[in-house]
Amino acid sequence: MGETHRVVYWIQRLSEFALIGWLSLLLMVDLAAAVSDGGWAMWLSPLCGLAGILAVLWRRTRRVGGFVAVLVLSLTCTLVIGATGGRGFPGVAETGSLLILTIGGLRWIEPIKRAALFSVASMIVLETAAGRTNHGNESVAASFLIFVGWSVAAAVGAYLRFQLERRREAVNSVRRAERLELARELHDLVAHHITGIVVQAQAAKVVAEQKPEAVVPSLEAIANAGADALTSMRRLVSVLRAEDEAARSPGSRLVDMRTMVERFSAGGPRVAFDIGQGIDDETLAPEVMTTLHRVLQESLTNVRRHAPGTGWVEADLRLIAAPDGPAGPGRRSPNGRPDPRIRPGRATGTVRLRVRNYGSASDTRVSRLGGGFGLVGMAERVEALGGRLVAGPTPEGAWEVLAEFPV
């Protein structure tokens, strides 16, 4: 766990301790009031307060169940006091717990209509509890104070829900955009492969009439092109498509990546970009090359945007070969012959792009706690190709973006 993760973790833990401690103090007030009065009905408020504290403590795992339990218990105690003619009071720990549960419910309970229903039910139960005193003036004053508190809690919960929904919409928008762009790129690739298959098949037909023995290489080329087309189509199935036109992004060659790194270094921190052995424009699928370019571009953009004080950046592209190798047993069909779906010269294993920036610890910490949605879109693009993308601080104090693809 890095330094940033530890800071966030302990901030959350201390906030939780402070919240439970505050409710416990309110429960002590309820207990003191019950002891001083001596009536049996006064002890129902501390009971509801204790149930409310437990519901707040377990709200992350039993949010709806705990909320319902406290609402039912509070309303039941109020009805019992009213039916027996006893004299009670709205517990402050009970009220505080219900207000906290109202904030959390409005923020997290799905769908939003259900969250609003719980919020209204909380208001009704709290206002009903204000009548436990059986004194008109005291009940009116308690009812007014409770309504003000509930209004503040509802406003806070609604604002947090608004922020949550806005972020979800932004994330979904980025994901849709990445899916559509990737779908267009894969569509172009498949069209290219199909065109090649048609041309090669027409040529094979002409050659077969003159030199039948020369048809075999053409058939192998058709099989390879068909295998590539099927691979791209499988990836295309999991990606949404759209008919609107959009500009095609560059980045299908390694030289594009080097050019981008050089331009970035000219106007920002120096970038050391290293491409490992076994990687060239022919060893990786075009859609993988394009995605690698986009991930590198987004990583460098984030360095300039969120870590302007970075001293230097390291980027490397490596091919981790499969254990069997390009010609090993894993690359053959069941009859022992080479698998025609694998184009000769195409790399096998895992390709890994890693980008690290050093010398800007404070900005790295800020970037970890918030930021834009560029990496969300990149993760969507990488996962659509069967890979994974992770980003976070390293033990050495750097910020790292790591993308891996099976090839």
ROPA-768890 format. One record per residue: residue in one letter; x, y, z of N, C-alpha, C, O in turn. Coordinates in steps of 0.001 Angstrom, whole numbers, plus 500000, padded with zeros to 6 digits. Example, Ala and Ser with C-alpha at 12.3 -4.5 7.8 and 13.67 -1.06 7.14 Angstrom:
% ROPA-768890
A513190494310507800512300495500507800513200496700507800514236496681508465 S512850497750507080513670498940507140512900500030507870513409501138508039 
//
This chain:
% ROPA-768890
M500846498811500000500000500000500000500881501239500000501736501387500874 G500688502132499032501505503320498928501109504367499941500142504206500686 E501881505454499956501639506522500925500258507132500742499551507375501720 T499872507379499505498562507981499259497441507079499751496489507557500369 H497541505778499485496521504854499940496432504840501463495335504768502019 R497564504908502134497547504916503604496890506185504136496124506130505098 V497185507333503513496582508591503965495065508545503807494330508894504731 V494597508116502639493152508040502404492507507046503356491429507303503893 Y493161505918503565492613504888504455492438505427505872491387505227506482 W493456506107506402493375506592507777492439507784507913491834507974508968 I492310508587506867491312509663506907489905509073507017489082509560507793 Q489637508038506248488334507397506319488098506746507674487001506837508225 R489117506091508210488968505441509508488731506461510621487856506264511465 L489504507550510628489333508571511657487971509242511554487357509551512575 S487492509472510338486157510045510165485090509119510716484126509570511335 E485261507830510493484296506857511020484324506833512548483272506791513187 F485534506859513141485649506880514599484996508141515179484300508077516192 A485228509285514528484645510539515014483127510500514937482449510983515844 L482589509937513877481137509860513721480514508982514799479537509369515440 I481091507787514993480555506888516015480733507498517404479857507363518258 G481858508164517631482072508817518921481056509914519192480564510056520311 W480746510684518167479749511745518314478377511166518639477682511685519512 L477979510110517959476697509475518246476683508841519631475651508833520302 S477825508311520059477899507725521404477705508789522480477062508530523497 L478251509973522266478029511072523221476557511453523281476022511714524359 L475901511486522118474464511769522108473685510679522833472688510964523497 L474134509436522708473476508344523425473634508503524932472719508186525692 M474793508993525366474985509253526795474016510323527294473522510239528418 V473746511323526465472762512346526832471384511722527003470672512038527956 D471002510835526081469706510150526190469644509305527457468622509292528143 L470722508602527771470741507778528979470615508640530237469907508281531178 A471306509772530239471221510667531401469799511189531582469316511283532711 A469122511530530482467740512003530572466818510905531072465917511167531869 A467037509661530607466188508554531057466391508264532541465426507975533248 V467634508336533024467920508076534434467304509153535317466740508849536368 S467409510398534900466892511495535718465369511478535812464811511880536833 D464697511023534770463229511025534786462676509801535496461759509901536311 G463246508639535175462832507411535850461662506701535212461396505554535570 G460942507321534280459813506665533632460259505620532625461294505755531973 W459427504545532513459815503464531602459856503933530139460683503461529360 A458976504849529773458926505301528381460181506056527976460525506100526795 M460863506646528939462080507404528618463211506494528127464116506932527417 W463137505214528525464220504297528123464082503813526676465006503209526131 L462941504076526063462779503665524669463639504500523723464091503999522693 S463868505765524064464706506613523204466161506146523171466732506074522083 P466801505820524324468156505258524245468206503930523487469194503627522818 L467131503143523596467093501884522846467119502151521342467869501512520603 C466299503092520900466303503451519478467646504064519072468134503831517966 G468236504848519976469537505441519673470617504391519496471455504507518601 L470606503351520354471588502273520218471401501529518896472375501208518215 A470144501258518536469880500606517244470343501485516087470865500985515091 G470147502810516224470600503720515172472115503719515015472619503752513892 I472844503682516123474314503645516054474787502376515366475701502415514541 L474160501239515706474529499978515049474234500032513554475016499524512751 A473113500645513174472782500764511748473791501648511029474167501360509892 V474236502728511681475260503584511084476574502834510968477286502978509973 L476903502037511973478153501276511955478166500248510835479217499986510249 W477019499665510530476921498621509496476320499137508193475884498344507359 R476290500457508009475581501008506856476226500654505527475547500675504500 R477519500328505508478181500024504231477822498636503730477858498385502525 T477476497729504640477150496357504243475664496056504331475170495196503603 R474931496753505217473489496522505393472752497866505381472029498196506321 R472945498621504320472412499981504289470882499995504350470303500658505210 V470241499279503458468778499306503404468184498583504609467248499090505228 G468711497411504950468181496651506076468295497404507391467348497422508177 G469444498027507641469609498796508868468700500006508914468138500330509960 F468552500677507773467675501847507692466237501451508027465569502121508814 V465770500364507426464402499908507664464210499520509124463184499846509722 A465182498829509701465065498386511091464925499572512044464089499544512948 V465738500613511848465663501781512725464342502515512536463742502961513514 L463875502648511292462594503312511045461450502569511727460596503185512365 V461435501253511591460356500458512184460415500525513704459386500698514357 L461615500389514275461745500424515732461339501785516290460627501854517292 S461783502864515655461450504198516135459948504455516074459358504972517023 L459332504084514937457894504296514811457119503439515807456120503894516364 T457565502209516037456901501329517004456967501901518408455970501889519130 C458149502410518809458278503004520142457370504221520286456766504415521341 T457267505027519265456398506199519321454936505791519472454199506395520251 L454511504765518728453126504301518827452834503692520189451746503868520737 V453820502969520738453629502371522065453478503464523122452609503375523989 I454314504483523051454221505593524017452887506309523883452252506652524880 G452467506533522635451185507207522438450006506374522893449040506917523429 A450063505033522686448942504166523063448827503999524571447715503859525082 T449919504009525287449917503807526739449825505114527514449678505092528736 G449908506229526843449832507508527526451092507876528273451061508753529137 G452209507221527960453478507531528619454057508841528109453573509446527152 R455118509249528795455791510497528409457231510169528044458012509717528882 G457569510403526787458924510150526323459526511396525703459103512517525988 F460506511190524863461138512315524166461849511772522928462258510611522915 P462003512592521891462759512146520706464246512107521034464851513144521305 G464835510917521011466244510768521382467164511488520409466953511451519196 V468177512139520945469108512860520072470002511890519301470344512143518146 A470382510770519945471172509765519221470340509117518124470835508862517026 E469075508854518428468155508304517432467983509263516261468031508852515102 T467783510545516572467607511547515515468874511692514676468813511717513447 G470030511787515353471290511914514617471556510730513713472034510903512592 S471250509508514190471469508308513375470584508306512140471034507977511043 L469318508676512324468405508704511177468809509771510162468661509566508957 L469314510899510637469769511925509698470983511452508903471074511708507702 I471914510767509561473085510234508851472662509163507855473167509123506733 L471733508291508259471238507267507339470482507898506168470501507362505060 T469823509023506405469138509729505316470141510254504297469925510135503091 I471235510835504778472269511327503853472833510181503026472926510276501802 G473213509088503706473768507942502982472770507303502043473134506864500952 G471492507246502462470490506645501593470260507444500325470170506879499235 L470164508764500465469985509593499274471177509489498335471021509625497121 R472353509253498876473539509182498024473701507824497340474095507773496174 W473410506731498032473815505428497534472670504499497136472863503652496264 I471490504622497739470427503658497475469949503793496027469711504896495534 E469814502641495358469334502606493975467971501925493932467726500992494697 P467078502378493049467184503575492204466902504840493001466651504775494204 I466941505973492347466805507249493030465411507397493648465272508032494693 K464375506822493020463031506917493588462961506201494932462298506660495862 R463647505085495016463669504347496283464385505143497359463955505162498512 A465477505801496988466205506640497946465331507782498441465333508092499632 A464580508415497534463690509504497933462590508997498859462198509693499796 L462090507784498603461051507210499452461567507000500876460866507303501842 F462779506486501006463379506302502331463575507645503027463385507752504239 S463950508656502273464152509974502864462848510532503428462827511068504536 V461760510407502667460455510890503138460000510078504349459454510640505299 A460218508766504324459847507939505473460621508353506719460073508360507822 S461891508698506544462691509171507678462109510451508253462038510601509472 M461693511371507400461102512618507879459811512366508655459578512973509700 I458973511463508136457704511161508809457949510544510183457303510923511160 V458890509587510261459187508933511540459753509933512537459376509925513708 L460655510791512079461243511788512978460190512776513474460178513116514657 E459312513241512597458263514171513014457271513498513961456754514131514881 T457015512226513733456127511500514641456746511354516024456064511458517044 A458075511107516034458766510967517320458747512256518120458878512218519344 A458587513402517459458540514676518178457319514771519081457301515585520004 G456291513949518832455084513989519658455145513117520887454136512982521579 R456290512512521194456386511655522378456263512431523679455929511854524714 T456526513730523642456546514506524887455146514727525461455007514981526657 N454111514632524628452729514857525059452508516276525581451567516512526339 H453357517220525189453183518630525525453192519420524223454117519303523419 G452159520219524026451996520900522754453159521772522367453688521643521263 N453577522668523260454663523587522912455978522850522690456706523141521742 E456278521894523565457522521130523407457506520314522112458519520210521420 S456360519744521798456264518950520565456457519813519329457125519402518380 V455877521005519334456017521901518180457471522334518009458003522343516899 A458115522697519143459514523115519060460401521981518573461257522178517711 A460190520773519137460989519615518705460733519296517241461659518965516500 S459463519398516821459126519109515424459815520092514481460302519699513421 F459859521367514861460505522368514011462010522115513901462577522161512809 L462652521846515047464106521598515019464435520340514219465414520301513473 I463612519326514385463858518084513637463695518315512137464471517788511340 F462691519099511752462489519352510325463656520145509732464069519890508601 V464187521107510497465351521857510012466536520914509827467229520974508812 G466767520042510813467870519081510687467680518144509521468625517863508783 W466440517647509346466183516749508225466375517470506891466891516876505944 S465975518724506800466135519485505558467605519628505188467979519484504025 V468435519913506192469865520025505933470435518685505475471210518627504520 A470044517603506166470531516277505789470079515902504379470863515363503598 A468822516185504053468321515871502715469047516686501644469325516176500558 A469353517942501945470073518773500978471485518240500756471960518188499621 V472156517845501834473510517293501704473478515992500906474289515795500002 G472534515102501244472430513841500514472100514039499049472646513346498191 A471204514985498750470845515249497354472033515804496575472243515446495416 Y472811516682497215473985517230496532475013516143496240475577516096495147 L475258515266497222476207514172496999475712513233495912476509512713495131 R474395513010495856473845512146494804474000512805493436474302512136492447 F473792514117493386473974514845492132475409514718491622475634514478490436 Q476372514880492524477771514737492135478070513316491665478797513117490691 L477506512328492364477725510936491981477139510644490604477788510010489773 E475919511104490364475290510854489067476020511579487946476146511049486842 R476503512788488222477236513524487195478528512813486831478895512748485658 R479216512280487827480449511543487532480147510251486774480870509892485844 R479089509557487166478725508336486446478411508636484989478815507897484091 E477691509717484763477352510086483391478600510428482591478716510069481419 A479540511130483237480781511472482541481575510213482209482113510085481109 V481647509281483167482362508027482922481698507245481799482384506742480909 N480370507135481825479662506407480770479836507081479417479942506403478396 S479866508412479402480058509120478144481436508829477552481573508607476349 V482458508833478419483806508523477949483874507091477434484481506828476396 R483259506180478152483280504782477716482575504596476389483057503867475521 R481424505257476225480721505152474940481565505699473805481628505107472727 A482216506834474047483052507429472998484194506496472619484507506338471439 E484818505875473624485924504970473328485435503732472594486104503250471681 R484271503209472985483731502040472294483426502353470830483731501562469938 L482828503505470600482482503865469230483725504066468375483780503623467228 E484717504736468943485941504957468168486653503641467886487135503416466776 L486719502770468895487361501476468689486578500635467691487176499917466890 A485248500711467726484434499960466774484697500407465350484773499583464439 R484836501715465153485126502217463809486488501720463326486637501323462170 E487483501747464223488817501296463827488813499813463479489426499403462493 L488125499007464284488076497577463996487273497299462732487580496369461987 H486249498103462495485490497950461254486381498186460043486301497451459058 D487225499202460109488133499471458998489117498323458801489429497948457671 L489605497766459923490548496662459811489904495439459166490489494803458290 V488681495121459616487992493968459040487731494195457547487913493285456737 A487307495407457188487089495700455768488369495515454961488339495028453831 H489491495908455557490774495727454876491060494245454662491466493839453573 H490846493428455708491127491997455581490219491343454541490677490540453728 I488932491689454570487997491078453625488358491454452188488284490619451286 T488747492704451981489172493118450642490376492312450179490446491895449023 G491336492093451098492503491290450743492125489862450401492692489279449477 I491176489289451131490747487922450848490116487826449469490390486888448720 V489269488797449133488615488784447823489644488890446695489574488153445712 V490593489805446844491623489980445804492454488716445648492716488276444529 Q492876488122446784493701486915446711492927485737446128493485484923445392 A491639485653446461490832484564445889490677484724444382490739483733443654 Q490480485934443901490384486162442456491696485835441764491715485255440678 A492811486223442418494109485901441824494349484402441800494880483875440823 A493958483698442880494143482248442919493344481550441825493786480549441263 K492174482083441532491354481488440470492052481602439116492029480669438313 V492671482754438875493384482934437605494612482041437548494894481423436522 V495362481976438691496578481152438708496234479680438545496975478947437892 A495118479229439129494757477814439062494536477345437637494751476172437334 E494113478234436760493885477846435371495187477649434616495229476904433636 Q496270478318435067497546478228434360498559477361435098499198476505434487 K498718477576436433499672476806437244498975476314438510499015476995439534 P498353475175438461497637474685439644498536474514440864498081474692441994 E499818474167440649500707473948441790501041475239442536501514475181443671 A500807476393441929501114477677442566499943478220443392500016479328443924 V498877477443443496497710477923444230497895477812445737497289478578446485 V498734476858446206498875476601447645499300477857448423498675478161449438 P500339478605447993500694479824448743499548480833448830499374481498449851 S498766480941447750497639481870447781496587481428448793495990482252449486 L496369480115448867495399479614449840495868479865451270495061480188452141 E497179479716451513497697480004452852497534481481453205497202481825454339 A497773482350452219497595483782452465496128484109452750495827484950453597 I495221483438452038493789483658452289493415483189453691492642483849454385 A493968482039454112493673481526455455494170482485456530493473482728457515 N495382483037456347495919483986457333495071485254457399494763485750458483 A494696485774456227493871486986456219492506486725456836491967487583457536 G491941485544456582490657485201457201490762485075458706489856485487459430 A491877484500459191492063484380460637492162485751461291491583485982462352 D492896486659460656492997488022461198491634488709461204491293489416462152 A490862488498460148489539489117460087488624488570461177487874489330461789 L488675487252461431487858486658462484488255487187463859487396487438464704 T489565487357464082490028487887465367489495489286465606489024489607466697 S489575490116464573489057491479464715487545491485464901487017492313465643 M486843490570464234485394490516464377484996490087465783484027490605466338 R485733489151466361485424488743467739485566489918468693484757490091469604 R486592490720468479486757491898469324485661492925469058485240493658469953 L485213492960467813484194493941467451482853493627468092482074494539468370 V482568492337468334481281491941468887481042492588470244479909492939470575 S482112492748471038481966493283472395481992494803472445481977495384473530 V482032495441471316482147496902471278480945497491470554480539496985469508 L480386498539471097479257499208470454479702499943469196480843500388469077 R478770500051468271479074500729467020478148501900466817477058501945467386 A478569502835466020477727503978465648477991504309464194479065504020463666 E477014504912463553477139505232462139477684506622461882477981506974460741 D477822507438462964478307508793462729479772508763462366480519507901462829 E480188509717461524481564509789461081482395510558462089481909511495462721 A483650510160462235484574510857463134485959510735462543486254509808461789 A486791511673462894488153511662462362488915510469462892488810510127464070 R489684509834462021490503508693462437491748509203463129492389510148462669 S492087508563464249493269508998464991494496508275464478494394507113464085 P495675508929464465496888508277464020497404507338465096496834507260466184 G498465506637464799499092505827465820499168504364465488499215503540466402 S499183503988464197499249502589463808500678502120463576500893500978463169 R501658502983463826503058502600463631503886503063464829503516503992465547 L505014502387465015505904502753466111506504504136465914506792504837466884 V506694504531464650507283505846464395506356506954464891506823508025465278 D505032506702464881504100507701465410504304507890466905504227509007467418 M504563506792467595504789506872469036506084507612469344506134508426470267 R507117507334468583508392508036468793508255509534468493508795510374469213 T507534509848467430507334511264467089506583511988468199506925513118468549 M505561511343468754504801511955469840505682512180471065505586513221471715 V506535511213471383507430511349472535508411512495472314508680513265473236 E508942512613471111509882513698470821509214515066470946509813515999471480 R508000515192470467507290516470470581506994516799472035507083517958472442 F506642515780472824506378516015474242507654516459474954507617517378475772 S508764515824474654510031516160475300510474517572474945511123518239475751 A510130518033473751510548519371473341509861520461474150510436521530474353 G508629520208474621507913521232475361507651520900476810506944521645477488 G508195519813477304507937519411478679509105518637479238510220518764478733 P508882517826480280509980517018480824510473515998479804509732515549478930 R511745515650479946512344514689479026511725513310479217511427512898480339 V511537512604478108510957511264478130511963510293477544512443510475476425 A512278509258478314513127508165477824512210507039477362511598506358478184 F512114506843476053511212505851475477512031504718474874512837504936473970 D511823503524475373512607502370474937511659501297474408510688500937475074 I511941500792473214511159499716472607512011498454472629513117498438472090 G511496497399473251512249496163473411512408495391472122511802495717471101 Q513226494370472187513473493533471018512220492719470687511431492360471560 G512076492452469412510967491633468946509703492399468648508680491799468315 I509752493731468763508563494538468491508824495431467288509770496220467291 D508006495313466277508044496219465130506625496363464596505684495833465187 D506464497065463498505127497337462972504400496090462497503184496123462312 E505123494981462294504501493774461774504175492758462857503403491829462619 T504752492919464047504578491881465075503308492058465893502852491102466519 L502724493250465907501524493507466703500342493802465797500494494382464722 A499164493393466246497954493671465486497730495176465398498067495896466339 P497172495671464296496992497130464139496150497753465248496447498860465697 E495084497044465706494253497642466753495016497747468076494776498663468863 V495930496814468317496755496891469525497738498057469416497952498781470388 M498332498238468241499263499352468041498555500685468247499102501592468875 T497343500805467722496601502054467874496273502328469329496378503466469788 T495879501298470057495549501475471471496789501804472288496717502620473206 L497910501195471980499158501534472665499494503011472475499913503694473410 H499303503483471258499547504901470977498648505790471828499105506794472376 R497363505423471942496424506235472718496757506218474213496656507243474888 V497153505055474721497510504964476147498742505813476444498781506523477449 L499745505740475573500943506557475759500592508042475677501088508843476470 Q499753508404474735499348509802474588498612510298475825498887511396476308 E497685509510476340496926509907477522497820509989478757497642510875479592 S498766509083478875499681509096480021500549510355480014500716510999481050 L501095510703478861501923511903478780501082513161478988501546514123479599 T499853513157478483498977514308478705498691514493480185498678515622480676 N498461513397480906498213513490482347499434513988483096499301514696484094 V500626513626482629501847514131483269501898515644483162502171516331484147 R501638516162481982501694517610481780500558518325482511500735519451482974 R499408517690482616498251518342483212498272518268484733498000519265485402 H498592517096485290498478516885486734499818516884487463499841516973488691 A500908516789486758502222516753487416503206517631486652504188517126486108 P502958518940486605503842519822485828505255519900486381506176520300485669 G505440519524487641506774519580488225507572518309488058508601518136488712 T507122517414487198507831516154486994509249516385486481509483517201485590 G510199515637487075511589515774486641511859515044485338512477515600484430 W511408513821485240511619513063484011510571511960483920509909511626484903 V510432511396482704509443510355482432510145509183481773510979509363480885 E509807508001482205510309506780481586509148506031480943508097505858481560 A509337505593479715508329504805479005509044503663478298510079503859477661 D508480502477478419509086501332477725507995500409477223506950500242477852 L508264499814476074507359498880475417508080497546475305509131497460474669 R507524496506475918508189495209475982507243494116475512506025494194475674 L507851493096474925507122491898474512507556490752475403508721490352475394 I506616490225476173506881489084477041506413487845476302505211487610476176 A507353487051475815507026485918474955506309484828475734506541484642476928 A505421484100475028504745482956475627505748481841475859506756481774475155 P505500480949476840506456479877477137506774478994475955507909478543475804 D505757478732475086506002477852473946506713478547472805507260477891471919 G506709479914472821507348480633471729506479480650470502505455479969470445 P506893481451469492506084481601468281505861480318467526504864480201466814 A506754479337467651506620478109466869506453476898467754506621475769467292 G506125477104469019506010476022469977504741475230469782503952475510468880 P504544474216470651503373473365470521502074474129470644501067473755470042 G502093475201471423500864475958471619500408476673470372499296477201470341 R501237476707469337500878477424468114500484476475466997500467476873465833 R500166475223467326499841474245466298498401473783466446497809473848467524 S497872473329465361496516472814465360496513471388465880497587470809466044 P495332470784466153495294469434466699495967468375465849496400467356466387 N496073468577464523496719467579463673498239467701463653498905466980462910 G498807468619464474500254468748464561500853469732463600502053469997463669 R500069470284462705500577471256461748500492472660462331499721472888463263 P501270473612461804501184475001462279499768475537462124499108475293461114 D499315476260463123497974476824463110497877477894462033498579478902462119 P497018477709461008496927478703459917496339480025460374496423481012459642 R495734480080461584495158481335462046496214482319462502495923483507462645 I497434481858462734498509482720463206499376483129462035499998482282461394 R499420484385461758500224484881460648501702484710460974502118485030462088 P502513484212460031503953484085460278504561485432460614504293486427459941 G505398485465461683506053486686462106505274487456463147505810488399463730 R503992487082463411503178487781464399503635487356465794503805486163466045 A503836488310466702504323488023468040503273487282468851502076487412468595 T503727486496469840502830485786470747503275486061472173504459486263472441 G502314486067473080502625486330474473501856487538474961500645487636474763 T502564488465475604501959489674476167502829490868475833504046490825476011 V502206491939475349502921493190475119502563494132476259501399494246476641 R503574494806476799503386495646477982503953497034477738505108497191477342 L503115498043477985503536499438477926503507499995479346502491499917480035 R504634500554479771504718501117481115505246502545481020506263502804480376 V504534503473481677504917504887481697505024505325483145504079505174483919 R506187505873483511506429506338484876506919507775484848507729508144483997 N506430508587485777506976509939485919507471510125487343506841509676488300 Y508623510803487468509311510974488743509426512465489069509325513332488201 G509640512716490354509998514070490772508837514988490999509018516206490985 S507607514447491216506444515301491467505501514587492410504358514282492068 A506010514323493622505243513524494576503931514180494970502904513508495060 S503953515496495207502731516161495652501655516139494580500490515874494875 D502039516419493323501057516397492250500535514988492014499367514802491673 T501407513990492197500963512615492061499882512302493067498914511612492747 R500032512797494269499049512536495303497705513178494954496646512583495159 V497767514377494434496535515044494029495875514294492890494654514142492882 S496652513823491932496102513112490795495421511830491229494425511415490636 R495963511195492276495370509942492721493993510159493354493111509309493227 L493811511275494024492579511508494736491464512000493823490296511882494193 G491758512533492678490711513025491785491239513119490385492308512590490081 G490494513797489516490996514006488173489943513725487130488763513546487433 G490410513691485864489492513529484766489189512088484479489370511214485327 F488710511839483232488213510531482882488994509911481724488527508950481113 G490180510450481414490944509917480300491333508469480500491213507654479585 L491805508142481713492214506773481982491021505828482011491170504640481725 V489845506333482349488647505491482299488388505027480870488119503850480631 G488472505958479924488289505589478524489377504658478022489109503733477255 M490616504909478462491697504024478054491500502610478593491748501630477890 A491052502510479850490802501188480421489716500455479645489816499249479419 E488670501190479234487601500589478442488150500073477117487804498973476686 R489000500859476473489588500456475192490483499231475355490414498294474560 V491328499244476398492247498130476620491475496853476948491796495786476422 E490463496949477808489700495769478189488922495208477005488708493998476928 A488498496065476084487787495578474902488679494704474035488185493873473272 L489984494884474146490941494068473393491485492918474223492457492274473827 G490871492653475370491292491536476190492454491822477119493019490897477702 G492827493104477272493958493447478127493516494055479441492354493945479833 R494458494699480119494150495369481385494995496621481504496090496695480946 L494490497601482229495202498855482464495078499213483935493977499239484485 V496213499490484570496231499894485970497074501156486092498013501366485323 A496730501991487064497469503226487310497515503478488803496536503252489513 G498671503951489277498805504233490696500246504511491066501146504388490235 P500465504892492331501835505190492785502638503918492982502082502856493264 T503953504032492832504872502920493055505616503126494370505664504248494874 P506195502071494937506974502238496174508132503219496039508575503787497037 E508632503428494817509739504366494609509279505822494574510111506721494452 G507977506073494680507473507434494667507086507948493298506822509140493141 A507044507074492297506656507479490945505179507184490725504557506431491474 W504641507792489687503273507482489245503381506639487990504064507025487042 E502712505485487969502885504516486902501556504177486245500540503982486912 V501590504113484904500471503611484107500963502378483375501955502437482649 L500274501260483562500699499984482999499566499399482175498460499203482679 A499845499117480891498860498506480001499447497230479440500588497209478979 E498655496157479482499096494859478972498043494299478025496842494413478271 F498517493687476926497631493089475935498122491665475622499326491449475479 P497210490705475515497619489407474974497721489484473460496833490025472801 V498799488944472907499000488990471454499367487605470946499579487424469747 
//
